[in-house]
Amino acid sequence: MTQAISKKRYHFFLLITFLCVFWWSAIGPYDFYTWLLEVIPTVIGTIILLSIYRKFQFTNLVYTLIWIHMIILVIGGHYTYARVPLGNWVRDWLELTRNNYDRLGHFVQGFIPAMIAREVFLKKSPLKPGGWLFFIVTCFCLGFSAFFELFEWWVALLSGSSADAFLATQGDVWDTQWDMFLALCGSLIAQITLSKFHDKSLSFKISKSPNTDDSR
């Protein structure tokens, strides 16, 4: 009981801190249209997580990763990805030609969905830790990244030049390919580095039943 209360308090802390950063990002964003496009996924994600919370809860590891992803998105929405101060600082420090905050965003777009998909597959399918799970999760992340690139394309077609800040290509003709490659790298690195820890956090659930929603 104590552990369950502690877990819920942590989840509440993540929610409240995200809402605070979200509120900040909505105050005077560089471009409101771009901000709206960037933060819509966080709004949809929050609604989904809250609506399924009683029936399906992720591990604290995955909730923390989702929180990190959402923070990255709303910060990028506030400044636009090409103007995030941290990215400008790294660009100047390393003498780069562009702000690479969007590169971070797309790496995370593979890293974090990989762990989300991995947990859903382990809890809701017959898949077990191993080669097939690794392969399917990787394919899922590539598909997710490809869909997001299509979404960016559709926005650009409908919005014209007003979507430039959302695309954040910064004149790079290979931007789409870089985005998908970084998402692939993120998904691979997440599974290689976090799988053992993730399995440990799911050990009770896996040993009890493949369809049990309990998690640590």
N, CA, C and O of each residue as an XYZ file, in Angstrom:
864
protein
N       0.824     -1.196      0.000
C       0.000      0.000      0.000
C       0.873      1.266      0.000
O       0.628      2.209     -0.753
N       1.891      1.258      0.863
C       2.796      2.416      0.934
C       3.509      2.643     -0.387
O       3.672      3.778     -0.836
N       3.940      1.524     -1.015
C       4.622      1.634     -2.296
C       3.692      2.195     -3.359
O       4.116      3.001     -4.187
N       2.421      1.775     -3.348
C       1.447      2.258     -4.327
C       1.204      3.760     -4.160
O       1.115      4.495     -5.143
N       1.097      4.206     -2.903
C       0.890      5.636     -2.639
C       2.096      6.440     -3.097
O       1.949      7.499     -3.707
N       3.295      5.932     -2.801
C       4.522      6.610     -3.206
C       4.611      6.718     -4.729
O       5.039      7.739     -5.268
N       4.201      5.650     -5.409
C       4.233      5.644     -6.870
C       3.260      6.677     -7.427
O       3.598      7.403     -8.362
N       2.069      6.750     -6.869
C       1.082      7.719     -7.334
C       1.545      9.149     -7.078
O       1.300     10.040     -7.890
N       2.211      9.365     -5.954
C       2.743     10.702     -5.663
C       3.791     11.102     -6.693
O       3.851     12.255     -7.118
N       4.610     10.142     -7.086
C       5.634     10.433     -8.096
C       4.977     10.764     -9.433
O       5.393     11.697    -10.120
N       3.964     10.009     -9.796
C       3.252     10.273    -11.048
C       2.598     11.659    -11.008
O       2.607     12.389    -11.999
N       2.032     12.007     -9.852
C       1.413     13.321     -9.694
C       2.463     14.427     -9.815
O       2.209     15.470    -10.419
N       3.641     14.191     -9.237
C       4.739     15.162     -9.344
C       5.126     15.378    -10.807
O       5.322     16.515    -11.236
N       5.236     14.301    -11.568
C       5.574     14.423    -12.991
C       4.512     15.228    -13.731
O       4.837     16.086    -14.551
N       3.242     14.950    -13.440
C       2.153     15.648    -14.109
C       2.176     17.138    -13.788
O       2.078     17.966    -14.694
N       2.305     17.487    -12.519
C       2.272     18.891    -12.111
C       3.465     19.660    -12.674
O       3.303     20.777    -13.166
N       4.645     19.081    -12.608
C       5.815     19.784    -13.140
C       5.709     19.963    -14.651
O       6.109     20.999    -15.182
N       5.171     18.960    -15.346
C       4.979     19.129    -16.791
C       3.992     20.247    -17.074
O       4.232     21.071    -17.956
N       2.875     20.289    -16.334
C       1.875     21.328    -16.561
C       2.451     22.717    -16.304
O       2.080     23.680    -16.975
N       3.360     22.820    -15.331
C       4.003     24.117    -15.061
C       4.862     24.554    -16.243
O       4.812     25.713    -16.656
N       5.649     23.629    -16.787
C       6.490     23.955    -17.946
C       5.618     24.236    -19.164
O       5.927     25.123    -19.961
N       4.540     23.489    -19.308
C       3.610     23.708    -20.423
C       3.022     25.119    -20.337
O       2.929     25.822    -21.343
N       2.627     25.523    -19.128
C       2.059     26.858    -18.920
C       3.078     27.933    -19.283
O       2.750     28.925    -19.936
N       4.320     27.718    -18.848
C       5.387     28.664    -19.209
C       5.549     28.754    -20.721
O       5.684     29.850    -21.267
N       5.537     27.612    -21.400
C       5.767     27.603    -22.850
C       4.665     28.332    -23.607
O       4.891     28.836    -24.707
N       3.466     28.388    -23.015
C       2.337     29.034    -23.683
C       2.361     30.547    -23.532
O       1.600     31.246    -24.201
N       3.227     31.063    -22.661
C       3.304     32.508    -22.436
C       4.293     33.131    -23.416
O       5.503     32.935    -23.296
N       3.788     33.860    -24.359
C       4.626     34.567    -25.317
C       5.550     33.709    -26.151
O       6.733     34.030    -26.259
N       5.062     32.619    -26.754
C       5.937     31.822    -27.613
C       6.396     32.623    -28.826
O       5.752     33.603    -29.203
N       7.489     32.220    -29.430
C       8.037     32.939    -30.581
C       7.011     33.010    -31.714
O       6.844     34.049    -32.353
N       6.323     31.881    -31.950
C       5.288     31.836    -32.984
C       4.181     30.921    -32.476
O       4.404     29.729    -32.260
N       2.995     31.475    -32.287
C       1.926     30.704    -31.663
C       1.522     29.495    -32.507
O       1.237     28.428    -31.963
N       1.496     29.654    -33.828
C       1.119     28.536    -34.705
C       2.105     27.383    -34.559
O       1.694     26.228    -34.445
N       3.398     27.684    -34.563
C       4.416     26.653    -34.387
C       4.305     26.022    -33.008
O       4.415     24.804    -32.864
N       4.088     26.854    -31.993
C       3.923     26.326    -30.636
C       2.776     25.319    -30.585
O       2.899     24.251    -29.986
N       1.669     25.671    -31.216
C       0.504     24.797    -31.208
C       0.818     23.454    -31.859
O       0.445     22.405    -31.333
N       1.498     23.481    -32.993
C       1.851     22.246    -33.685
C       2.778     21.376    -32.839
O       2.644     20.153    -32.815
N       3.709     22.011    -32.153
C       4.696     21.259    -31.371
C       4.108     20.654    -30.106
O       4.510     19.564    -29.699
N       3.158     21.349    -29.478
C       2.659     20.872    -28.184
C       1.431     19.975    -28.305
O       1.058     19.323    -27.329
N       0.804     19.923    -29.454
C      -0.375     19.065    -29.627
C      -0.085     17.614    -29.216
O      -0.909     17.008    -28.532
N       1.078     17.030    -29.617
C       1.343     15.651    -29.180
C       1.382     15.492    -27.669
O       0.980     14.452    -27.149
N       1.865     16.517    -26.950
C       1.916     16.405    -25.494
C       0.519     16.464    -24.890
O       0.241     15.795    -23.895
N      -0.352     17.256    -25.485
C      -1.737     17.333    -25.007
C      -2.443     16.002    -25.230
O      -3.097     15.471    -24.332
N      -2.298     15.469    -26.447
C      -2.920     14.173    -26.768
C      -2.359     13.084    -25.866
O      -3.111     12.266    -25.336
N      -1.030     13.070    -25.688
C      -0.402     12.058    -24.853
C      -0.863     12.131    -23.411
O      -1.105     11.098    -22.787
N      -0.987     13.336    -22.873
C      -1.432     13.491    -21.489
C      -2.867     12.991    -21.318
O      -3.182     12.316    -20.337
N      -3.726     13.322    -22.268
C      -5.120     12.864    -22.206
C      -5.195     11.343    -22.237
O      -5.962     10.739    -21.487
N      -4.396     10.726    -23.106
C      -4.403      9.261    -23.213
C      -3.903      8.627    -21.926
O      -4.516      7.691    -21.412
N      -2.792      9.134    -21.403
C      -2.222      8.560    -20.175
C      -3.179      8.674    -18.995
O      -3.301      7.745    -18.197
N      -3.854      9.806    -18.887
C      -4.809      9.981    -17.789
C      -6.040      9.089    -17.964
O      -6.574      8.553    -16.993
N      -6.481      8.940    -19.210
C      -7.700      8.156    -19.458
C      -7.495      6.657    -19.224
O      -8.450      5.950    -18.902
N      -6.281      6.172    -19.380
C      -6.022      4.739    -19.195
C      -5.373      4.434    -17.845
O      -5.060      3.280    -17.554
N      -5.173      5.453    -17.032
C      -4.369      5.288    -15.818
C      -4.910      4.201    -14.890
O      -4.128      3.448    -14.310
N      -6.196      4.108    -14.744
C      -6.774      3.118    -13.830
C      -6.612      1.697    -14.362
O      -6.526      0.747    -13.584
N      -6.572      1.552    -15.686
C      -6.503      0.223    -16.288
C      -5.088     -0.192    -16.675
O      -4.764     -1.379    -16.691
N      -4.263      0.780    -16.980
C      -2.909      0.456    -17.445
C      -1.940      1.526    -16.965
O      -2.081      2.706    -17.286
N      -0.946      1.087    -16.185
C       0.086      2.010    -15.713
C       1.455      1.533    -16.174
O       1.769      0.344    -16.121
N       2.262      2.487    -16.629
C       3.625      2.177    -17.012
C       4.514      2.148    -15.769
O       4.106      2.570    -14.687
N       5.717      1.649    -15.942
C       6.707      1.709    -14.879
C       7.147      3.154    -14.680
O       6.955      3.998    -15.555
N       7.731      3.424    -13.538
C       8.253      4.770    -13.279
C       9.313      5.164    -14.298
O       9.428      6.334    -14.661
N      10.090      4.183    -14.759
C      11.099      4.452    -15.784
C      10.463      5.055    -17.023
O      10.925      6.082    -17.519
N       9.417      4.435    -17.523
C       8.780      4.900    -18.756
C       8.056      6.221    -18.524
O       8.113      7.105    -19.378
N       7.386      6.374    -17.403
C       6.739      7.659    -17.118
C       7.767      8.791    -17.062
O       7.496      9.896    -17.531
N       8.926      8.528    -16.501
C       9.970      9.551    -16.433
C      10.470      9.907    -17.831
O      10.687     11.079    -18.139
N      10.649      8.900    -18.668
C      11.085      9.148    -20.048
C      10.035      9.943    -20.823
O      10.376     10.847    -21.586
N       8.769      9.608    -20.631
C       7.699     10.366    -21.290
C       7.728     11.818    -20.840
O       7.559     12.725    -21.654
N       7.942     12.040    -19.555
C       8.041     13.406    -19.012
C       9.174     14.168    -19.691
O       8.991     15.316    -20.096
N      10.328     13.549    -19.815
C      11.473     14.190    -20.474
C      11.131     14.560    -21.905
O      11.440     15.662    -22.359
N      10.486     13.633    -22.622
C      10.115     13.882    -24.020
C       9.164     15.063    -24.135
O       9.323     15.916    -25.008
N       8.179     15.107    -23.256
C       7.209     16.196    -23.301
C       7.853     17.545    -22.983
O       7.502     18.557    -23.589
N       8.789     17.562    -22.040
C       9.483     18.802    -21.705
C      10.276     19.299    -22.912
O      10.267     20.492    -23.216
N      10.955     18.392    -23.593
C      11.716     18.759    -24.792
C      10.795     19.356    -25.850
O      11.151     20.334    -26.507
N       9.618     18.769    -26.014
C       8.674     19.247    -27.026
C       8.149     20.644    -26.707
O       8.099     21.501    -27.589
N       7.760     20.879    -25.460
C       7.170     22.184    -25.147
C       8.219     23.297    -25.136
O       7.911     24.447    -25.450
N       9.457     22.956    -24.774
C      10.524     23.953    -24.868
C      10.781     24.301    -26.329
O      10.926     25.473    -26.675
N      10.837     23.283    -27.185
C      11.004     23.526    -28.620
C       9.852     24.324    -29.196
O      10.049     25.154    -30.084
N       8.638     24.074    -28.691
C       7.491     24.828    -29.166
C       7.551     26.293    -28.758
O       7.145     27.168    -29.522
N       8.049     26.560    -27.575
C       8.109     27.944    -27.082
C       9.076     28.792    -27.920
O       8.740     29.903    -28.331
N      10.263     28.263    -28.165
C      11.279     29.042    -28.878
C      11.277     28.809    -30.391
O      11.798     29.635    -31.140
N      10.694     27.688    -30.852
C      10.905     27.001    -32.133
C      12.257     26.306    -32.053
O      13.195     26.820    -31.442
N      12.349     25.150    -32.668
C      13.534     24.304    -32.515
C      14.816     24.989    -32.982
O      15.881     24.760    -32.410
N      14.724     25.815    -33.999
C      15.924     26.465    -34.541
C      16.429     27.596    -33.664
O      17.507     28.137    -33.911
N      15.643     27.971    -32.615
C      16.027     29.121    -31.789
C      16.157     28.788    -30.302
O      16.289     29.697    -29.482
N      16.122     27.528    -29.947
C      16.260     27.164    -28.533
C      17.642     27.599    -28.034
O      18.651     27.211    -28.623
N      17.709     28.394    -26.967
C      19.001     28.923    -26.487
C      20.061     27.861    -26.236
O      21.230     28.074    -26.558
N      19.679     26.724    -25.668
C      20.644     25.663    -25.410
C      21.285     25.186    -26.716
O      22.494     24.963    -26.778
N      20.467     25.033    -27.752
C      20.991     24.611    -29.044
C      21.928     25.644    -29.645
O      22.933     25.293    -30.262
N      21.596     26.936    -29.464
C      22.471     28.005    -29.955
C      23.799     28.005    -29.207
O      24.858     28.217    -29.799
N      23.731     27.764    -27.896
C      24.953     27.731    -27.099
C      25.864     26.593    -27.548
O      27.068     26.790    -27.709
N      25.295     25.403    -27.752
C      26.087     24.256    -28.214
C      26.640     24.524    -29.612
O      27.785     24.181    -29.906
N      25.827     25.135    -30.469
C      26.283     25.474    -31.824
C      27.507     26.389    -31.780
O      28.492     26.153    -32.480
N      27.437     27.419    -30.964
C      28.553     28.358    -30.880
C      29.774     27.730    -30.212
O      30.908     27.965    -30.628
N      29.535     26.934    -29.177
C      30.632     26.309    -28.440
C      31.407     25.330    -29.318
O      32.637     25.293    -29.288
N      30.662     24.525    -30.111
C      31.296     23.514    -30.963
C      31.552     24.016    -32.383
O      32.045     23.275    -33.234
N      31.212     25.281    -32.627
C      31.395     25.903    -33.946
C      30.664     25.113    -35.036
O      31.231     24.798    -36.082
N      29.403     24.806    -34.767
C      28.564     24.092    -35.720
C      27.884     25.088    -36.656
O      27.942     26.297    -36.433
N      27.248     24.582    -37.690
C      26.602     25.450    -38.674
C      25.116     25.632    -38.422
O      24.474     26.442    -39.090
N      24.551     24.887    -37.461
C      23.116     24.959    -37.212
C      22.810     24.670    -35.749
O      23.642     24.134    -35.016
N      21.604     25.035    -35.341
C      21.092     24.682    -34.021
C      20.585     23.239    -34.099
O      19.684     22.936    -34.881
N      21.161     22.361    -33.292
C      20.842     20.933    -33.382
C      19.844     20.462    -32.329
O      19.765     19.267    -32.045
N      19.082     21.388    -31.746
C      18.087     20.976    -30.762
C      17.053     20.039    -31.395
O      16.556     19.125    -30.736
N      16.733     20.265    -32.662
C      15.784     19.381    -33.335
C      16.358     17.982    -33.503
O      15.617     16.999    -33.491
N      17.702     17.885    -33.661
C      18.336     16.570    -33.739
C      18.122     15.810    -32.427
O      17.820     14.617    -32.427
N      18.284     16.523    -31.313
C      18.011     15.918    -30.011
C      16.573     15.431    -29.946
O      16.298     14.330    -29.469
N      15.652     16.269    -30.434
C      14.241     15.902    -30.410
C      13.955     14.631    -31.176
O      13.155     13.807    -30.733
N      14.598     14.458    -32.322
C      14.337     13.265    -33.126
C      15.055     12.033    -32.578
O      14.566     10.914    -32.736
N      16.196     12.222    -31.942
C      16.840     11.102    -31.250
C      15.929     10.595    -30.135
O      15.721      9.391    -29.980
N      15.398     11.526    -29.373
C      14.481     11.177    -28.281
C      13.200     10.560    -28.838
O      12.574      9.723    -28.187
N      12.814     10.975    -30.041
C      11.613     10.434    -30.677
C      11.748      8.942    -30.966
O      10.745      8.246    -31.130
N      12.978      8.452    -31.029
C      13.199      7.013    -31.153
C      13.473      6.368    -29.805
O      13.010      5.260    -29.534
N      14.228      7.064    -28.958
C      14.661      6.513    -27.670
C      13.477      6.222    -26.755
O      13.371      5.128    -26.200
N      12.596      7.191    -26.600
C      11.518      7.050    -25.614
C      10.348      6.198    -26.127
O       9.866      5.342    -25.385
N       9.872      6.397    -27.365
C       8.844      5.475    -27.856
C       9.296      4.014    -27.861
O       8.465      3.111    -27.773
N      10.609      3.775    -27.965
C      11.104      2.400    -27.916
C      10.768      1.751    -26.581
O      10.350      0.594    -26.536
N      10.949      2.492    -25.499
C      10.660      1.935    -24.182
C       9.157      1.849    -23.926
O       8.686      0.936    -23.247
N       8.407      2.812    -24.477
C       6.944      2.736    -24.359
C       6.432      1.491    -25.071
O       5.664      0.712    -24.505
N       6.865      1.311    -26.322
C       6.424      0.157    -27.111
C       6.878     -1.143    -26.460
O       6.126     -2.117    -26.422
N       8.084     -1.158    -25.958
C       8.621     -2.369    -25.325
C       7.750     -2.788    -24.138
O       7.454     -3.970    -23.962
N       7.350     -1.820    -23.339
C       6.540     -2.147    -22.163
C       5.141     -2.610    -22.563
O       4.603     -3.547    -21.973
N       4.561     -1.966    -23.550
C       3.233     -2.380    -24.001
C       3.280     -3.797    -24.564
O       2.407     -4.610    -24.262
N       4.285     -4.100    -25.375
C       4.410     -5.436    -25.951
C       4.618     -6.497    -24.860
O       4.039     -7.581    -24.929
N       5.438     -6.185    -23.862
C       5.695     -7.153    -22.799
C       4.466     -7.388    -21.930
O       4.258     -8.492    -21.425
N       3.653     -6.350    -21.755
C       2.472     -6.493    -20.905
C       1.251     -7.027    -21.643
O       0.416     -7.715    -21.057
N       1.151     -6.708    -22.938
C      -0.090     -6.977    -23.649
C       0.051     -7.950    -24.821
O      -0.903     -8.137    -25.576
N       1.201     -8.561    -24.984
C       1.374     -9.521    -26.079
C       2.182    -10.707    -25.565
O       2.733    -10.650    -24.465
N       2.257    -11.776    -26.346
C       3.044    -12.944    -25.924
C       4.552    -12.731    -26.054
O       5.325    -13.607    -25.664
N       4.983    -11.609    -26.583
C       6.403    -11.372    -26.785
C       7.167    -11.372    -25.464
O       6.677    -10.878    -24.448
N       8.372    -11.931    -25.494
C       9.263    -11.953    -24.345
C      10.547    -11.206    -24.703
O      10.829    -11.000    -25.884
N      11.328    -10.798    -23.703
C      12.605    -10.160    -23.998
C      13.466    -11.039    -24.902
O      13.613    -12.237    -24.663
N      14.022    -10.440    -25.924
C      14.831    -11.210    -26.865
C      14.885    -10.562    -28.236
O      14.504     -9.403    -28.400
N      15.354    -11.302    -29.204
C      15.590    -10.781    -30.539
C      14.347    -10.275    -31.249
O      14.376     -9.207    -31.859
N      13.244    -11.034    -31.179
C      12.040    -10.609    -31.886
C      11.466     -9.330    -31.295
O      11.018     -8.448    -32.028
N      11.479     -9.232    -29.982
C      10.992     -8.009    -29.336
C      11.852     -6.821    -29.761
O      11.326     -5.755    -30.083
N      13.161     -7.001    -29.763
C      14.087     -5.938    -30.164
C      13.787     -5.486    -31.592
O      13.719     -4.288    -31.870
N      13.609     -6.447    -32.490
C      13.349     -6.134    -33.899
C      12.018     -5.418    -34.084
O      11.947     -4.425    -34.808
N      10.971     -5.904    -33.444
C       9.640     -5.321    -33.614
C       9.582     -3.913    -33.025
O       8.981     -3.019    -33.621
N      10.193     -3.710    -31.877
C      10.231     -2.374    -31.279
C      10.981     -1.399    -32.189
O      10.558     -0.256    -32.364
N      12.080     -1.849    -32.759
C      12.848     -1.008    -33.688
C      12.003     -0.628    -34.900
O      12.000      0.528    -35.324
N      11.291     -1.599    -35.452
C      10.420     -1.327    -36.601
C       9.310     -0.352    -36.226
O       8.963      0.532    -37.009
N       8.760     -0.513    -35.041
C       7.716      0.408    -34.578
C       8.244      1.838    -34.532
O       7.573      2.766    -34.984
N       9.442      2.015    -33.988
C      10.012      3.364    -33.864
C      10.303      3.973    -35.229
O      10.086      5.167    -35.435
N      10.792      3.164    -36.159
C      11.016      3.667    -37.518
C       9.694      4.067    -38.166
O       9.614      5.092    -38.843
N       8.663      3.259    -37.956
C       7.350      3.592    -38.501
C       6.787      4.854    -37.885
O       6.188      5.675    -38.580
N       6.972      5.016    -36.582
C       6.506      6.217    -35.891
C       7.224      7.449    -36.413
O       6.603      8.489    -36.637
N       8.535      7.334    -36.607
C       9.320      8.451    -37.129
C       8.891      8.801    -38.549
O       8.765      9.976    -38.895
N       8.668      7.775    -39.370
C       8.240      8.011    -40.750
C       6.881      8.705    -40.779
O       6.661      9.609    -41.585
N       5.966      8.283    -39.900
C       4.653      8.926    -39.850
C       4.782     10.392    -39.466
O       4.086     11.240    -40.024
N       5.666     10.703    -38.517
C       5.848     12.095    -38.116
C       6.403     12.925    -39.264
O       6.016     14.080    -39.438
N       7.307     12.346    -40.051
C       7.828     13.069    -41.211
C       6.722     13.322    -42.236
O       6.680     14.382    -42.861
N       5.835     12.353    -42.406
C       4.685     12.556    -43.293
C       3.774     13.656    -42.748
O       3.256     14.477    -43.504
N       3.589     13.663    -41.441
C       2.775     14.703    -40.814
C       3.373     16.082    -41.077
O       2.652     17.023    -41.410
N       4.695     16.200    -40.927
C       5.361     17.469    -41.217
C       5.147     17.876    -42.673
O       4.927     19.051    -42.970
N       5.212     16.911    -43.568
C       4.998     17.168    -44.999
C       3.585     17.687    -45.240
O       3.394     18.668    -45.959
N       2.591     17.025    -44.635
C       1.195     17.446    -44.810
C       0.993     18.859    -44.274
O       0.303     19.665    -44.899
N       1.587     19.165    -43.124
C       1.480     20.512    -42.550
C       2.091     21.535    -43.496
O       1.527     22.609    -43.706
N       3.248     21.200    -44.069
C       3.921     22.118    -44.980
C       3.071     22.370    -46.224
O       3.001     23.500    -46.709
N       2.431     21.331    -46.739
C       1.587     21.489    -47.927
C       0.379     22.378    -47.629
O      -0.019     23.195    -48.459
N      -0.188     22.214    -46.462
C      -1.383     22.974    -46.109
C      -1.069     24.400    -45.668
O      -1.875     25.310    -45.862
N       0.118     24.589    -45.067
C       0.430     25.872    -44.472
C       1.409     26.721    -45.269
O       1.516     27.924    -45.035
N       2.116     26.117    -46.195
C       3.092     26.861    -46.981
C       4.268     27.308    -46.140
O       4.764     26.540    -45.316
N       4.720     28.520    -46.328
C       5.913     29.022    -45.655
C       5.731     29.153    -44.154
O       6.716     29.197    -43.416
N       4.490     29.217    -43.687
C       4.257     29.360    -42.249
C       4.662     28.115    -41.472
O       4.729     28.146    -40.244
N       4.935     27.016    -42.179
C       5.339     25.781    -41.504
C       6.853     25.638    -41.419
O       7.342     24.633    -40.903
N       7.604     26.616    -41.909
C       9.066     26.509    -41.930
C       9.649     26.294    -40.541
O      10.538     25.462    -40.362
N       9.152     27.043    -39.554
C       9.676     26.908    -38.194
C       9.349     25.539    -37.614
O      10.130     24.990    -36.837
N       8.193     24.983    -37.990
C       7.806     23.656    -37.512
C       8.695     22.580    -38.125
O       9.086     21.631    -37.445
N       9.016     22.728    -39.418
C       9.871     21.756    -40.084
C      11.299     21.801    -39.551
O      11.951     20.764    -39.422
N      11.784     22.998    -39.241
C      13.115     23.184    -38.638
C      14.232     22.564    -39.468
O      15.202     22.045    -38.916
N      14.100     22.615    -40.787
C      15.133     22.029    -41.645
C      16.411     22.859    -41.656
O      17.498     22.323    -41.873
N      16.289     24.164    -41.423
C      17.426     25.074    -41.393
C      18.306     24.944    -42.641
O      19.531     25.036    -42.562
N      17.663     24.729    -43.788
C      18.378     24.674    -45.048
C      19.056     23.349    -45.350
O      19.750     23.231    -46.360
N      18.872     22.351    -44.498
C      19.506     21.047    -44.700
C      18.617     20.169    -45.584
O      17.518     19.790    -45.180
N      19.095     19.847    -46.795
C      18.290     19.058    -47.733
C      18.135     17.612    -47.259
O      17.241     16.901    -47.718
N      19.003     17.174    -46.340
C      18.930     15.803    -45.815
C      18.272     15.758    -44.431
O      18.431     14.782    -43.698
N      17.551     16.792    -44.082
C      16.992     16.874    -42.737
C      16.058     15.702    -42.428
O      16.121     15.139    -41.335
N      15.207     15.332    -43.361
C      14.269     14.230    -43.130
C      15.007     12.924    -42.882
O      14.656     12.157    -41.985
N      16.043     12.680    -43.697
C      16.817     11.452    -43.537
C      17.564     11.439    -42.196
O      17.641     10.405    -41.533
N      18.111     12.596    -41.803
C      18.773     12.698    -40.510
C      17.793     12.425    -39.372
O      18.125     11.740    -38.404
N      16.587     12.968    -39.499
C      15.587     12.785    -38.453
C      15.267     11.307    -38.245
O      15.210     10.836    -37.109
N      15.063     10.585    -39.328
C      14.718      9.170    -39.223
C      15.914      8.346    -38.739
O      15.752      7.400    -37.968
N      17.110      8.712    -39.195
C      18.315      7.993    -38.760
C      18.528      8.162    -37.263
O      18.862      7.202    -36.569
N      18.335      9.384    -36.762
C      18.524      9.632    -35.335
C      17.463      8.925    -34.502
O      17.752      8.457    -33.401
N      16.239      8.842    -35.015
C      15.199      8.090    -34.316
C      15.572      6.608    -34.259
O      15.356      5.946    -33.243
N      16.131      6.092    -35.354
C      16.597      4.698    -35.367
C      17.700      4.494    -34.336
O      17.673      3.528    -33.574
N      18.670      5.404    -34.313
C      19.757      5.314    -33.327
C      19.207      5.363    -31.909
O      19.646      4.614    -31.037
N      18.240      6.253    -31.686
C      17.646      6.361    -30.361
C      16.976      5.074    -29.919
O      17.120      4.655    -28.770
N      16.239      4.445    -30.833
C      15.539      3.208    -30.478
C      16.517      2.081    -30.168
O      16.288      1.292    -29.251
N      17.598      2.004    -30.927
C      18.599      0.964    -30.698
C      19.333      1.188    -29.375
O      19.512      0.257    -28.590
N      19.752      2.422    -29.137
C      20.499      2.727    -27.909
C      19.639      2.532    -26.670
O      20.113      2.031    -25.651
N      18.367      2.929    -26.759
C      17.468      2.746    -25.613
C      17.349      1.274    -25.241
O      17.429      0.918    -24.066
N      17.161      0.432    -26.230
C      16.984     -0.998    -25.956
C      18.272     -1.644    -25.455
O      18.241     -2.516    -24.586
N      19.402     -1.210    -26.008
C      20.685     -1.788    -25.601
C      21.048     -1.384    -24.169
O      21.555     -2.195    -23.395
N      20.783     -0.126    -23.832
C      21.231      0.390    -22.529
C      20.221      0.195    -21.399
O      20.615      0.081    -20.239
N      18.932      0.154    -21.717
C      17.911      0.150    -20.664
C      17.142     -1.158    -20.525
O      16.371     -1.309    -19.577
N      17.325     -2.097    -21.431
C      16.502     -3.310    -21.423
C      16.616     -4.097    -20.118
O      15.606     -4.546    -19.577
N      17.838     -4.267    -19.609
C      18.008     -5.056    -18.391
C      17.328     -4.378    -17.195
O      16.653     -5.029    -16.397
N      17.516     -3.080    -17.091
C      16.868     -2.345    -16.006
C      15.345     -2.384    -16.167
O      14.609     -2.535    -15.192
N      14.891     -2.246    -17.408
C      13.457     -2.290    -17.690
C      12.883     -3.653    -17.328
O      11.820     -3.737    -16.711
N      13.589     -4.731    -17.712
C      13.133     -6.083    -17.378
C      13.044     -6.273    -15.870
O      12.116     -6.909    -15.369
N      14.014     -5.719    -15.150
C      14.001     -5.840    -13.697
C      12.791     -5.132    -13.098
O      12.166     -5.646    -12.169
N      12.461     -3.964    -13.623
C      11.310     -3.225    -13.107
C      10.004     -3.912    -13.442
O       8.983     -3.656    -12.804
N      10.027     -4.795    -14.452
C       8.833     -5.532    -14.869
C       8.832     -6.965    -14.373
O       7.916     -7.719    -14.701
N       9.823     -7.368    -13.596
C       9.996     -8.771    -13.240
C       8.785     -9.356    -12.530
O       8.403    -10.497    -12.788
N       8.173     -8.571    -11.630
C       6.989     -9.059    -10.904
C       5.844     -9.303    -11.856
O       5.149    -10.314    -11.759
N       5.649     -8.385    -12.771
C       4.555     -8.493    -13.733
C       4.744     -9.683    -14.655
O       3.798    -10.421    -14.928
N       5.981     -9.873    -15.141
C       6.246    -10.943    -16.092
C       6.103    -12.305    -15.436
O       5.554    -13.230    -16.035
N       6.598    -12.436    -14.198
C       6.524    -13.722    -13.520
C       5.109    -14.069    -13.098
O       4.760    -15.241    -12.960
N       4.288    -13.030    -12.891
C       2.924    -13.265    -12.430
C       2.017    -13.652    -13.576
O       1.355    -14.689    -13.519
N       1.975    -12.837    -14.613
C       1.098    -13.100    -15.754
C       1.444    -12.135    -16.869
O       1.689    -10.958    -16.603
N       1.472    -12.608    -18.144
C       1.805    -11.719    -19.258
C       0.765    -10.664    -19.519
O       1.025     -9.732    -20.280
N      -0.418    -10.770    -18.913
C      -1.485     -9.816    -19.183
C      -1.817     -8.953    -17.962
O      -2.792     -8.203    -17.987
N      -1.012     -9.052    -16.889
C      -1.274     -8.276    -15.687
C      -0.782     -6.857    -15.880
O       0.292     -6.653    -16.447
N      -1.530     -5.881    -15.427
C      -1.188     -4.493    -15.623
C      -0.324     -3.905    -14.516
O       0.133     -2.769    -14.639
N      -0.084     -4.666    -13.413
C       0.690     -4.136    -12.307
C       2.125     -3.914    -12.726
O       2.667     -4.667    -13.534
N       2.729     -2.898    -12.189
C       4.135     -2.630    -12.459
C       4.753     -1.968    -11.260
O       4.062     -1.422    -10.400
N       6.062     -2.024    -11.215
C       6.782     -1.375    -10.112
C       7.240     -0.013    -10.533
O       7.867      0.698     -9.747
